[in-house]
Amino acid sequence: EIVLTQSPGTLSLSPGERATLSCRASQSVSSSYLAWYQQKPGQAPRLVIYVASTRATGIPDRFSGSGSGTEFTLTISRLEPEDFAVYYCQQYGSSPITFGQGTRLEIK
Amino acid sequence: QVQLVESGGGVVQPGRSLRLSCAASGFTFSNYAIHWVRQAPGRRLEWVAVISFVGNNKYYADSVKGRFTISRDNSKSTLDLQMNSLRAEDTAVYYCVRSKRGPTYPDAFDIWGQGTKVTVSS
């Protein structure tokens, strides 16, 4: 199975700053089938990005995804207070579906 | 509105069984593959099982294979997860989730339920 490793584990930034989150796969992710999810305390995850760079419905354009193969990045251009949460990457290019361990984005 | 609502969670002793249910509304349930994903305290999300839109194909994570059974009733827009021989490591919040592209598996998940908590403890 493909193991996803996210970095950093915790990212401390201020509103208005730029956030860059990384997801590295142990093998190439087929067809860039890589998604990102946002999870806030007590809530279910919410789809943010799919096929590496396509924003999900209702996701603001300050969120962008990039990458291919084994290296993927989620960028939030200017952090808003509501963006502070845990972010998970997920690969769905091969079975079984796997998730990264998450990056906690916290207010500095 | 499009939603998935889980039920059936609770506290159960090791070795016992529990049945989770998921009720769908706001979309054509029979057009989508549906999954169970779980999240144990302090651990990453873990995909558990998927059932095809017709219900004839089912796949499981190795960690639950032979113990869990996924099923669906398209006439009622419901999904079930029968969990047998439960272990402490099955303790988690269980989410019912929808494949984004419809019948496709594997896939990204565009709709998540609110989750139901399962605790396996003596």
gemmi code that builds the backbone of each chain (N, CA, C; Angstrom):
import gemmi

chains = {
    "A": [
        ("GLU", (0.828, -1.182, 0.000), (0.000, 0.000, 0.000), (0.872, 1.244, 0.000)),
        ("ILE", (0.319, 2.342, -0.484), (1.067, 3.605, -0.541), (0.992, 4.306, 0.809)),
        ("VAL", (2.162, 4.628, 1.357), (2.245, 5.357, 2.619), (2.432, 6.843, 2.305)),
        ("LEU", (1.600, 7.672, 2.925), (1.686, 9.123, 2.755), (2.257, 9.751, 4.014)),
        ("THR", (3.261, 10.609, 3.827), (3.906, 11.288, 4.942), (3.743, 12.783, 4.765)),
        ("GLN", (3.112, 13.428, 5.739), (2.881, 14.857, 5.659), (3.881, 15.632, 6.511)),
        ("SER", (4.226, 16.803, 6.033), (5.108, 17.681, 6.805), (4.719, 19.142, 6.570)),
        ("PRO", (4.928, 19.991, 7.593), (5.351, 19.604, 8.943), (4.194, 18.989, 9.714)),
        ("GLY", (4.447, 18.507, 10.900), (3.380, 17.974, 11.728), (2.468, 19.083, 12.234)),
        ("THR", (3.096, 20.200, 12.611), (2.365, 21.381, 13.059), (2.972, 22.604, 12.394)),
        ("LEU", (2.091, 23.489, 11.953), (2.527, 24.727, 11.307), (1.857, 25.895, 12.031)),
        ("SER", (2.681, 26.770, 12.594), (2.167, 27.912, 13.340), (2.352, 29.176, 12.520)),
        ("LEU", (1.237, 29.784, 12.140), (1.278, 30.980, 11.307), (0.224, 31.971, 11.774)),
        ("SER", (0.321, 33.182, 11.261), (-0.643, 34.234, 11.593), (-1.601, 34.452, 10.430)),
        ("PRO", (-2.802, 34.926, 10.725), (-3.729, 35.283, 9.627), (-3.058, 36.242, 8.649)),
        ("GLY", (-3.316, 36.002, 7.369), (-2.708, 36.823, 6.334), (-1.437, 36.232, 5.759)),
        ("GLU", (-0.824, 35.312, 6.482), (0.391, 34.660, 5.986), (0.052, 33.541, 5.008)),
        ("ARG", (1.117, 33.052, 4.370), (0.979, 31.976, 3.387), (1.349, 30.657, 4.045)),
        ("ALA", (0.544, 29.632, 3.787), (0.815, 28.308, 4.345), (1.142, 27.330, 3.227)),
        ("THR", (2.183, 26.537, 3.450), (2.578, 25.508, 2.490), (2.677, 24.166, 3.218)),
        ("LEU", (1.825, 23.225, 2.825), (1.768, 21.914, 3.441), (2.217, 20.881, 2.420)),
        ("SER", (2.979, 19.906, 2.889), (3.573, 18.918, 1.995), (3.036, 17.526, 2.254)),
        ("CYS", (2.940, 16.742, 1.199), (2.515, 15.344, 1.286), (3.413, 14.540, 0.352)),
        ("ARG", (4.117, 13.571, 0.927), (5.032, 12.741, 0.149), (4.543, 11.300, 0.154)),
        ("ALA", (4.513, 10.691, -1.031), (4.034, 9.314, -1.170), (5.197, 8.346, -1.316)),
        ("SER", (5.010, 7.147, -0.793), (6.067, 6.126, -0.859), (6.224, 5.537, -2.259)),
        ("GLN", (5.183, 5.715, -3.071), (5.215, 5.293, -4.479), (4.465, 6.349, -5.277)),
        ("SER", (4.671, 6.361, -6.567), (3.987, 7.323, -7.420), (2.472, 7.149, -7.338)),
        ("VAL", (1.763, 8.262, -7.203), (0.304, 8.249, -7.133), (-0.264, 8.289, -8.551)),
        ("SER", (-0.950, 7.253, -8.912), (-1.488, 7.117, -10.256), (-2.435, 8.254, -10.620)),
        ("SER", (-2.233, 8.807, -11.804), (-3.114, 9.850, -12.358), (-3.270, 11.062, -11.444)),
        ("SER", (-2.303, 11.265, -10.566), (-2.376, 12.382, -9.597), (-3.678, 12.349, -8.807)),
        ("TYR", (-4.106, 11.137, -8.482), (-5.318, 10.991, -7.680), (-4.974, 11.238, -6.206)),
        ("LEU", (-4.777, 12.518, -5.920), (-4.390, 12.950, -4.586), (-5.376, 14.028, -4.147)),
        ("ALA", (-5.940, 13.856, -2.956), (-6.915, 14.805, -2.423), (-6.417, 15.375, -1.102)),
        ("TRP", (-6.967, 16.541, -0.762), (-6.695, 17.180, 0.525), (-8.024, 17.418, 1.227)),
        ("TYR", (-8.026, 17.219, 2.548), (-9.207, 17.427, 3.374), (-8.855, 18.351, 4.531)),
        ("GLN", (-9.842, 19.124, 4.929), (-9.728, 20.000, 6.089), (-10.633, 19.439, 7.181)),
        ("GLN", (-10.124, 19.339, 8.404), (-10.942, 18.873, 9.508), (-10.815, 19.816, 10.697)),
        ("LYS", (-11.948, 20.306, 11.157), (-11.987, 21.151, 12.355), (-12.469, 20.311, 13.534)),
        ("PRO", (-12.141, 20.720, 14.762), (-12.489, 19.913, 15.943), (-13.973, 19.578, 15.990)),
        ("GLY", (-14.269, 18.306, 16.215), (-15.637, 17.855, 16.348), (-16.409, 17.751, 15.061)),
        ("GLN", (-15.729, 17.959, 13.926), (-16.394, 17.903, 12.621), (-15.802, 16.808, 11.753)),
        ("ALA", (-16.566, 16.411, 10.747), (-16.058, 15.485, 9.748), (-15.099, 16.219, 8.810)),
        ("PRO", (-14.194, 15.476, 8.182), (-13.347, 16.102, 7.171), (-14.178, 16.683, 6.023)),
        ("ARG", (-13.596, 17.676, 5.364), (-14.249, 18.349, 4.230), (-13.283, 18.322, 3.059)),
        ("LEU", (-13.758, 17.913, 1.900), (-12.907, 17.861, 0.717), (-12.517, 19.265, 0.291)),
        ("VAL", (-11.224, 19.490, 0.092), (-10.703, 20.793, -0.316), (-10.190, 20.743, -1.764)),
        ("ILE", (-9.374, 19.758, -2.049), (-8.715, 19.627, -3.355), (-8.812, 18.170, -3.786)),
        ("TYR", (-9.023, 17.920, -5.098), (-8.950, 16.570, -5.633), (-8.179, 16.583, -6.946)),
        ("VAL", (-7.804, 15.434, -7.419), (-6.856, 15.275, -8.532), (-5.736, 16.306, -8.457)),
        ("ALA", (-5.203, 16.405, -7.253), (-4.011, 17.184, -6.932), (-4.182, 18.695, -6.972)),
        ("SER", (-5.044, 19.205, -7.879), (-5.063, 20.655, -8.042), (-6.449, 21.258, -8.293)),
        ("THR", (-7.497, 20.459, -8.271), (-8.847, 20.964, -8.525), (-9.558, 21.268, -7.211)),
        ("ARG", (-10.012, 22.507, -7.084), (-10.731, 22.869, -5.860), (-12.123, 22.254, -5.850)),
        ("ALA", (-12.516, 21.778, -4.684), (-13.861, 21.232, -4.517), (-14.876, 22.374, -4.487)),
        ("THR", (-16.133, 22.012, -4.627), (-17.218, 22.997, -4.630), (-17.203, 23.834, -3.358)),
        ("GLY", (-17.245, 25.151, -3.530), (-17.330, 26.043, -2.385), (-16.014, 26.398, -1.727)),
        ("ILE", (-14.922, 25.857, -2.219), (-13.602, 26.141, -1.649), (-13.051, 27.429, -2.257)),
        ("PRO", (-12.658, 28.389, -1.430), (-12.176, 29.679, -1.959), (-10.863, 29.532, -2.722)),
        ("ASP", (-10.608, 30.503, -3.621), (-9.444, 30.371, -4.501), (-8.120, 30.672, -3.812)),
        ("ARG", (-8.135, 30.980, -2.529), (-6.852, 31.107, -1.813), (-6.230, 29.719, -1.567)),
        ("PHE", (-7.031, 28.670, -1.754), (-6.528, 27.301, -1.641), (-6.084, 26.817, -3.023)),
        ("SER", (-4.881, 26.255, -3.093), (-4.415, 25.678, -4.341), (-3.592, 24.432, -4.059)),
        ("GLY", (-3.650, 23.502, -4.994), (-2.889, 22.272, -4.869), (-1.994, 22.090, -6.076)),
        ("SER", (-0.873, 21.425, -5.846), (0.054, 21.170, -6.940), (0.799, 19.875, -6.677)),
        ("GLY", (1.531, 19.430, -7.692), (2.364, 18.252, -7.537), (1.946, 17.110, -8.426)),
        ("SER", (2.814, 16.115, -8.445), (2.571, 14.900, -9.202), (3.571, 13.847, -8.742)),
        ("GLY", (3.331, 12.609, -9.169), (4.260, 11.547, -8.798), (4.202, 11.248, -7.311)),
        ("THR", (5.241, 11.648, -6.592), (5.313, 11.363, -5.154), (5.315, 12.610, -4.277)),
        ("GLU", (5.306, 13.799, -4.882), (5.384, 15.030, -4.111), (4.201, 15.939, -4.420)),
        ("PHE", (3.462, 16.297, -3.357), (2.278, 17.132, -3.512), (2.288, 18.235, -2.462)),
        ("THR", (1.654, 19.364, -2.833), (1.647, 20.524, -1.947), (0.260, 21.156, -1.926)),
        ("LEU", (-0.157, 21.534, -0.735), (-1.353, 22.363, -0.558), (-0.878, 23.727, -0.096)),
        ("THR", (-1.312, 24.768, -0.802), (-0.931, 26.134, -0.448), (-2.173, 26.945, -0.141)),
        ("ILE", (-2.116, 27.671, 0.953), (-3.168, 28.630, 1.283), (-2.511, 29.998, 1.217)),
        ("SER", (-2.938, 30.820, 0.277), (-2.173, 32.026, -0.058), (-2.202, 33.071, 1.054)),
        ("ARG", (-3.372, 33.326, 1.616), (-3.498, 34.302, 2.697), (-4.462, 33.712, 3.727)),
        ("LEU", (-3.909, 33.320, 4.841), (-4.712, 32.608, 5.831), (-5.809, 33.473, 6.429)),
        ("GLU", (-6.992, 32.883, 6.467), (-8.119, 33.481, 7.168), (-8.307, 32.724, 8.489)),
        ("PRO", (-8.949, 33.353, 9.465), (-9.129, 32.673, 10.766), (-9.794, 31.312, 10.644)),
        ("GLU", (-10.700, 31.141, 9.689), (-11.426, 29.871, 9.547), (-10.582, 28.773, 8.892)),
        ("ASP", (-9.373, 29.089, 8.447), (-8.534, 28.089, 7.786), (-7.725, 27.253, 8.774)),
        ("PHE", (-7.703, 27.685, 10.033), (-6.877, 26.955, 10.997), (-7.588, 25.660, 11.391)),
        ("ALA", (-6.927, 24.560, 11.089), (-7.548, 23.241, 11.198), (-6.462, 22.189, 10.959)),
        ("VAL", (-6.873, 20.929, 10.916), (-5.959, 19.853, 10.536), (-6.242, 19.497, 9.072)),
        ("TYR", (-5.175, 19.303, 8.308), (-5.303, 18.968, 6.893), (-4.708, 17.589, 6.644)),
        ("TYR", (-5.464, 16.774, 5.918), (-5.020, 15.426, 5.572), (-4.921, 15.288, 4.053)),
        ("CYS", (-3.886, 14.600, 3.589), (-3.864, 14.207, 2.190), (-4.337, 12.758, 2.081)),
        ("GLN", (-4.827, 12.404, 0.921), (-5.365, 11.067, 0.657), (-4.991, 10.690, -0.766)),
        ("GLN", (-4.538, 9.466, -0.964), (-4.328, 9.000, -2.333), (-5.419, 7.994, -2.679)),
        ("TYR", (-5.933, 8.114, -3.891), (-6.969, 7.173, -4.338), (-6.626, 6.654, -5.733)),
        ("GLY", (-5.326, 6.628, -6.006), (-4.879, 6.089, -7.291), (-4.727, 4.591, -7.285)),
        ("SER", (-4.620, 4.021, -6.092), (-4.503, 2.575, -5.995), (-5.130, 2.105, -4.693)),
        ("SER", (-5.460, 0.829, -4.675), (-6.066, 0.256, -3.480), (-4.990, -0.325, -2.573)),
        ("PRO", (-5.158, -0.210, -1.237), (-6.260, 0.496, -0.583), (-6.045, 2.005, -0.555)),
        ("ILE", (-7.119, 2.735, -0.450), (-7.040, 4.173, -0.224), (-6.278, 4.408, 1.082)),
        ("THR", (-5.372, 5.391, 1.059), (-4.627, 5.692, 2.280), (-4.590, 7.203, 2.512)),
        ("PHE", (-4.365, 7.557, 3.778), (-4.320, 8.949, 4.213), (-2.967, 9.242, 4.857)),
        ("GLY", (-2.588, 10.515, 4.811), (-1.444, 10.963, 5.581), (-1.830, 11.136, 7.046)),
        ("GLN", (-0.840, 11.420, 7.868), (-1.064, 11.530, 9.308), (-1.590, 12.905, 9.710)),
        ("GLY", (-1.624, 13.843, 8.784), (-2.182, 15.151, 9.052), (-1.154, 16.218, 9.390)),
        ("THR", (-1.475, 17.461, 9.039), (-0.717, 18.646, 9.450), (-1.683, 19.554, 10.201)),
        ("ARG", (-1.293, 19.901, 11.409), (-2.109, 20.821, 12.201), (-1.671, 22.241, 11.900)),
        ("LEU", (-2.580, 23.054, 11.398), (-2.312, 24.455, 11.111), (-2.906, 25.272, 12.250)),
        ("GLU", (-2.028, 25.881, 13.045), (-2.490, 26.598, 14.228), (-2.134, 28.067, 14.158)),
        ("ILE", (-2.895, 28.843, 14.914), (-2.663, 30.294, 14.944), (-1.456, 30.591, 15.815)),
        ("LYS", (-0.538, 31.383, 15.257), (0.669, 31.759, 15.984), (0.371, 32.893, 16.960)),
    ],
    "B": [
        ("GLN", (-31.156, 18.697, 1.315), (-29.746, 18.839, 0.968), (-29.081, 17.473, 0.995)),
        ("VAL", (-27.958, 17.380, 0.329), (-27.227, 16.118, 0.260), (-26.637, 15.798, 1.625)),
        ("GLN", (-26.961, 14.646, 2.161), (-26.388, 14.292, 3.451), (-26.392, 12.798, 3.703)),
        ("LEU", (-25.488, 12.436, 4.610), (-25.371, 11.074, 5.111), (-25.433, 11.156, 6.628)),
        ("VAL", (-26.239, 10.299, 7.225), (-26.417, 10.335, 8.677), (-26.188, 8.937, 9.239)),
        ("GLU", (-25.142, 8.817, 10.061), (-24.813, 7.535, 10.671), (-25.525, 7.344, 12.000)),
        ("SER", (-25.686, 6.091, 12.377), (-26.248, 5.749, 13.678), (-25.748, 4.364, 14.085)),
        ("GLY", (-25.956, 4.033, 15.350), (-25.637, 2.681, 15.803), (-24.401, 2.542, 16.654)),
        ("GLY", (-23.652, 3.614, 16.805), (-22.440, 3.530, 17.610), (-22.755, 3.341, 19.086)),
        ("GLY", (-21.725, 3.015, 19.848), (-21.904, 2.823, 21.275), (-20.712, 2.138, 21.890)),
        ("VAL", (-20.897, 1.699, 23.134), (-19.847, 0.988, 23.852), (-20.145, -0.512, 23.800)),
        ("VAL", (-19.144, -1.293, 23.442), (-19.338, -2.733, 23.304), (-18.093, -3.450, 23.836)),
        ("GLN", (-18.305, -4.628, 24.374), (-17.181, -5.399, 24.912), (-16.385, -6.074, 23.802)),
        ("PRO", (-15.109, -6.296, 24.030), (-14.299, -7.023, 23.040), (-14.916, -8.378, 22.716)),
        ("GLY", (-14.882, -8.725, 21.435), (-15.443, -9.980, 20.974), (-16.916, -9.925, 20.592)),
        ("ARG", (-17.576, -8.842, 20.999), (-19.003, -8.720, 20.680), (-19.212, -8.070, 19.317)),
        ("SER", (-20.483, -7.883, 18.937), (-20.832, -7.338, 17.628), (-21.575, -6.023, 17.757)),
        ("LEU", (-21.551, -5.276, 16.662), (-22.274, -4.015, 16.586), (-22.607, -3.762, 15.125)),
        ("ARG", (-23.756, -3.152, 14.885), (-24.177, -2.851, 13.511), (-24.375, -1.355, 13.363)),
        ("LEU", (-23.634, -0.758, 12.435), (-23.770, 0.665, 12.133), (-24.660, 0.828, 10.911)),
        ("SER", (-25.380, 1.935, 10.875), (-26.222, 2.247, 9.730), (-25.939, 3.657, 9.241)),
        ("CYS", (-26.258, 3.878, 7.973), (-26.076, 5.197, 7.361), (-27.281, 5.447, 6.466)),
        ("ALA", (-27.946, 6.575, 6.684), (-29.108, 6.946, 5.877), (-28.727, 8.102, 4.956)),
        ("ALA", (-28.993, 7.933, 3.678), (-28.650, 8.947, 2.685), (-29.893, 9.707, 2.247)),
        ("SER", (-29.701, 10.976, 1.906), (-30.801, 11.781, 1.384), (-30.253, 12.896, 0.504)),
        ("GLY", (-31.088, 13.391, -0.379), (-30.716, 14.533, -1.212), (-29.994, 14.192, -2.497)),
        ("PHE", (-29.767, 12.900, -2.751), (-29.123, 12.488, -3.995), (-29.567, 11.075, -4.345)),
        ("THR", (-29.256, 10.650, -5.561), (-29.629, 9.318, -6.023), (-28.627, 8.307, -5.503)),
        ("PHE", (-28.964, 7.729, -4.370), (-28.059, 6.837, -3.620), (-27.531, 5.712, -4.495)),
        ("SER", (-28.379, 5.164, -5.339), (-28.010, 3.989, -6.131), (-26.987, 4.291, -7.218)),
        ("ASN", (-26.624, 5.551, -7.405), (-25.625, 5.927, -8.406), (-24.208, 6.004, -7.853)),
        ("TYR", (-24.057, 5.780, -6.551), (-22.772, 6.031, -5.898), (-22.238, 4.824, -5.143)),
        ("ALA", (-20.918, 4.627, -5.272), (-20.229, 3.744, -4.343), (-20.146, 4.472, -3.003)),
        ("ILE", (-20.301, 3.734, -1.932), (-20.285, 4.306, -0.593), (-19.266, 3.548, 0.258)),
        ("HIS", (-18.582, 4.290, 1.113), (-17.501, 3.737, 1.927), (-17.755, 3.962, 3.412)),
        ("TRP", (-17.023, 3.223, 4.205), (-16.842, 3.530, 5.624), (-15.378, 3.893, 5.835)),
        ("VAL", (-15.173, 4.987, 6.555), (-13.842, 5.458, 6.930), (-13.871, 5.675, 8.440)),
        ("ARG", (-12.808, 5.311, 9.126), (-12.807, 5.502, 10.576), (-11.613, 6.334, 11.023)),
        ("GLN", (-11.745, 6.891, 12.209), (-10.692, 7.729, 12.786), (-10.577, 7.412, 14.258)),
        ("ALA", (-9.522, 6.708, 14.604), (-9.254, 6.396, 16.004), (-8.655, 7.616, 16.693)),
        ("PRO", (-8.829, 7.726, 17.993), (-8.301, 8.889, 18.711), (-6.817, 9.088, 18.452)),
        ("GLY", (-6.458, 10.278, 17.991), (-5.061, 10.601, 17.779), (-4.394, 9.905, 16.606)),
        ("ARG", (-5.187, 9.234, 15.771), (-4.592, 8.507, 14.640), (-5.120, 9.050, 13.314)),
        ("ARG", (-4.462, 8.673, 12.242), (-4.889, 9.135, 10.927), (-6.184, 8.461, 10.509)),
        ("LEU", (-6.837, 9.060, 9.544), (-8.024, 8.456, 8.950), (-7.653, 7.119, 8.315)),
        ("GLU", (-8.583, 6.176, 8.411), (-8.348, 4.833, 7.858), (-9.564, 4.406, 7.053)),
        ("TRP", (-9.346, 4.098, 5.791), (-10.419, 3.538, 4.978), (-10.736, 2.118, 5.459)),
        ("VAL", (-12.024, 1.807, 5.561), (-12.449, 0.524, 6.127), (-13.045, -0.414, 5.081)),
        ("ALA", (-13.993, 0.110, 4.299), (-14.694, -0.760, 3.350), (-15.419, 0.086, 2.316)),
        ("VAL", (-15.732, -0.547, 1.185), (-16.510, 0.096, 0.130), (-17.481, -0.923, -0.451)),
        ("ILE", (-18.611, -0.427, -0.912), (-19.568, -1.255, -1.624), (-19.931, -0.536, -2.916)),
        ("SER", (-19.979, -1.287, -3.997), (-20.294, -0.699, -5.293), (-21.720, -0.174, -5.329)),
        ("PHE", (-22.032, 0.624, -6.341), (-23.337, 1.266, -6.398), (-24.465, 0.251, -6.523)),
        ("VAL", (-24.188, -0.886, -7.170), (-25.206, -1.927, -7.285), (-25.222, -2.799, -6.031)),
        ("GLY", (-24.068, -2.914, -5.397), (-23.979, -3.714, -4.189), (-23.360, -5.076, -4.392)),
        ("ASN", (-22.894, -5.354, -5.604), (-22.370, -6.684, -5.875), (-20.867, -6.801, -5.646)),
        ("ASN", (-20.180, -5.671, -5.479), (-18.754, -5.691, -5.199), (-18.474, -5.019, -3.861)),
        ("LYS", (-17.686, -5.712, -3.051), (-17.353, -5.207, -1.715), (-15.870, -5.432, -1.476)),
        ("TYR", (-15.226, -4.429, -0.908), (-13.806, -4.538, -0.609), (-13.559, -4.026, 0.799)),
        ("TYR", (-12.557, -4.639, 1.444), (-12.294, -4.333, 2.849), (-10.820, -4.071, 3.097)),
        ("ALA", (-10.548, -3.276, 4.111), (-9.178, -3.134, 4.588), (-8.762, -4.450, 5.235)),
        ("ASP", (-7.475, -4.760, 5.148), (-6.987, -6.011, 5.738), (-7.306, -6.092, 7.230)),
        ("SER", (-7.317, -4.940, 7.900), (-7.519, -4.901, 9.354), (-8.918, -5.355, 9.771)),
        ("VAL", (-9.878, -5.361, 8.848), (-11.254, -5.735, 9.203), (-11.781, -6.913, 8.381)),
        ("LYS", (-11.003, -7.352, 7.414), (-11.451, -8.425, 6.520), (-11.788, -9.671, 7.319)),
        ("GLY", (-12.942, -10.249, 7.021), (-13.394, -11.446, 7.720), (-14.177, -11.158, 8.984)),
        ("ARG", (-14.153, -9.912, 9.458), (-14.892, -9.542, 10.679), (-16.025, -8.564, 10.386)),
        ("PHE", (-15.817, -7.682, 9.410), (-16.814, -6.658, 9.070), (-17.475, -7.026, 7.746)),
        ("THR", (-18.763, -6.651, 7.637), (-19.501, -6.864, 6.397), (-20.274, -5.595, 6.052)),
        ("ILE", (-20.047, -5.101, 4.845), (-20.749, -3.917, 4.370), (-21.914, -4.353, 3.484)),
        ("SER", (-23.038, -3.646, 3.585), (-24.201, -3.976, 2.765), (-25.010, -2.705, 2.516)),
        ("ARG", (-25.881, -2.760, 1.534), (-26.700, -1.584, 1.220), (-28.075, -2.022, 0.760)),
        ("ASP", (-29.042, -1.110, 0.929), (-30.404, -1.306, 0.424), (-30.755, -0.061, -0.382)),
        ("ASN", (-30.622, -0.154, -1.690), (-30.858, 1.016, -2.535), (-32.320, 1.458, -2.523)),
        ("SER", (-33.224, 0.562, -2.217), (-34.645, 0.935, -2.166), (-34.928, 1.839, -0.961)),
        ("LYS", (-34.082, 1.739, 0.053), (-34.256, 2.557, 1.267), (-33.164, 3.610, 1.412)),
        ("SER", (-32.206, 3.637, 0.487), (-31.065, 4.569, 0.556), (-30.313, 4.435, 1.871)),
        ("THR", (-30.032, 3.206, 2.222), (-29.319, 2.955, 3.474), (-28.111, 2.049, 3.255)),
        ("LEU", (-27.158, 2.212, 4.145), (-25.904, 1.457, 4.144), (-25.694, 0.906, 5.548)),
        ("ASP", (-25.188, -0.299, 5.650), (-24.914, -0.889, 6.955), (-23.467, -1.378, 7.029)),
        ("LEU", (-22.976, -1.466, 8.253), (-21.687, -2.104, 8.509), (-21.866, -3.025, 9.705)),
        ("GLN", (-21.841, -4.323, 9.450), (-21.924, -5.307, 10.521), (-20.509, -5.592, 11.007)),
        ("MET", (-20.272, -5.322, 12.282), (-18.940, -5.479, 12.852), (-18.961, -6.599, 13.887)),
        ("ASN", (-18.257, -7.664, 13.612), (-18.177, -8.810, 14.521), (-16.787, -8.934, 15.118)),
        ("SER", (-16.681, -9.710, 16.185), (-15.386, -9.970, 16.830), (-14.613, -8.676, 17.056)),
        ("LEU", (-15.280, -7.721, 17.652), (-14.677, -6.397, 17.817), (-13.476, -6.430, 18.754)),
        ("ARG", (-12.521, -5.581, 18.448), (-11.275, -5.476, 19.214), (-11.112, -4.048, 19.725)),
        ("ALA", (-10.255, -3.874, 20.707), (-10.012, -2.538, 21.242), (-9.539, -1.585, 20.145)),
        ("GLU", (-8.775, -2.115, 19.210), (-8.244, -1.254, 18.142), (-9.300, -0.849, 17.112)),
        ("ASP", (-10.514, -1.344, 17.231), (-11.610, -0.895, 16.381), (-12.283, 0.361, 16.943)),
        ("THR", (-11.866, 0.772, 18.119), (-12.404, 1.989, 18.723), (-12.102, 3.185, 17.839)),
        ("ALA", (-13.142, 3.901, 17.421), (-12.961, 5.010, 16.482), (-14.306, 5.683, 16.226)),
        ("VAL", (-14.235, 6.825, 15.571), (-15.419, 7.424, 14.969), (-15.518, 6.869, 13.555)),
        ("TYR", (-16.686, 6.363, 13.212), (-16.910, 5.754, 11.898), (-17.744, 6.704, 11.045)),
        ("TYR", (-17.206, 7.000, 9.866), (-17.867, 7.900, 8.932), (-18.364, 7.121, 7.713)),
        ("CYS", (-19.542, 7.469, 7.283), (-20.104, 7.014, 6.014), (-19.755, 8.099, 4.993)),
        ("VAL", (-19.152, 7.722, 3.861), (-18.696, 8.727, 2.900), (-19.034, 8.308, 1.479)),
        ("ARG", (-19.175, 9.308, 0.617), (-19.588, 9.067, -0.758), (-18.430, 9.241, -1.734)),
        ("SER", (-18.328, 8.343, -2.703), (-17.359, 8.516, -3.784), (-17.757, 9.705, -4.641)),
        ("LYS", (-16.796, 10.581, -4.913), (-17.108, 11.814, -5.622), (-17.620, 11.571, -7.045)),
        ("ARG", (-17.037, 10.595, -7.725), (-17.383, 10.414, -9.135), (-18.534, 9.449, -9.348)),
        ("GLY", (-19.194, 9.068, -8.290), (-20.346, 8.195, -8.450), (-19.979, 6.750, -8.203)),
        ("PRO", (-19.997, 5.934, -9.246), (-19.786, 4.499, -9.051), (-18.322, 4.110, -8.860)),
        ("THR", (-17.429, 5.083, -8.941), (-16.007, 4.782, -9.008), (-15.389, 4.445, -7.660)),
        ("TYR", (-14.501, 3.493, -7.691), (-13.657, 3.163, -6.547), (-12.303, 2.757, -7.097)),
        ("PRO", (-11.173, 3.182, -6.476), (-11.106, 4.165, -5.397), (-11.447, 5.574, -5.876)),
        ("ASP", (-11.676, 6.455, -4.937), (-12.098, 7.804, -5.297), (-11.880, 8.747, -4.126)),
        ("ALA", (-11.964, 10.045, -4.404), (-12.010, 11.027, -3.334), (-13.417, 11.002, -2.736)),
        ("PHE", (-13.562, 11.585, -1.567), (-14.839, 11.543, -0.842), (-15.407, 12.954, -0.729)),
        ("ASP", (-16.547, 13.182, -1.373), (-17.065, 14.544, -1.390), (-18.151, 14.803, -0.351)),
        ("ILE", (-18.789, 13.779, 0.154), (-19.814, 13.930, 1.182), (-19.489, 12.996, 2.350)),
        ("TRP", (-19.459, 13.558, 3.550), (-19.182, 12.799, 4.770), (-20.359, 12.935, 5.716)),
        ("GLY", (-20.662, 11.858, 6.425), (-21.614, 11.961, 7.516), (-20.957, 12.632, 8.713)),
        ("GLN", (-21.714, 12.783, 9.776), (-21.176, 13.436, 10.974), (-20.386, 12.457, 11.841)),
        ("GLY", (-20.506, 11.175, 11.542), (-19.755, 10.152, 12.270), (-20.541, 9.577, 13.438)),
        ("THR", (-20.232, 8.324, 13.755), (-20.801, 7.665, 14.933), (-19.653, 6.999, 15.685)),
        ("LYS", (-19.636, 7.173, 17.004), (-18.506, 6.732, 17.806), (-18.700, 5.308, 18.295)),
        ("VAL", (-17.674, 4.503, 18.105), (-17.663, 3.125, 18.581), (-16.528, 2.977, 19.585)),
        ("THR", (-16.853, 2.482, 20.760), (-15.847, 2.235, 21.787), (-15.893, 0.760, 22.157)),
        ("VAL", (-14.757, 0.086, 22.007), (-14.662, -1.330, 22.356), (-13.850, -1.422, 23.634)),
        ("SER", (-14.546, -1.773, 24.706), (-13.883, -1.788, 26.010), (-14.628, -2.721, 26.955)),
        ("SER", (-13.885, -3.359, 27.829), (-14.502, -4.220, 28.818), (-14.867, -3.442, 30.077)),
    ],
}
model = gemmi.Model(1)
for chain_id, residues in chains.items():
    chain = gemmi.Chain(chain_id)
    for i, (resn, *xyz) in enumerate(residues, 1):
        res = gemmi.Residue()
        res.name, res.seqid = resn, gemmi.SeqId(i, " ")
        for name, pos in zip(("N", "CA", "C"), xyz):
            atom = gemmi.Atom()
            atom.name, atom.element = name, gemmi.Element(name[0])
            atom.pos, atom.b_iso = gemmi.Position(*pos), 0.0
            res.add_atom(atom)
        chain.add_residue(res)
    model.add_chain(chain)
structure = gemmi.Structure()
structure.add_model(model)
structure.setup_entities()
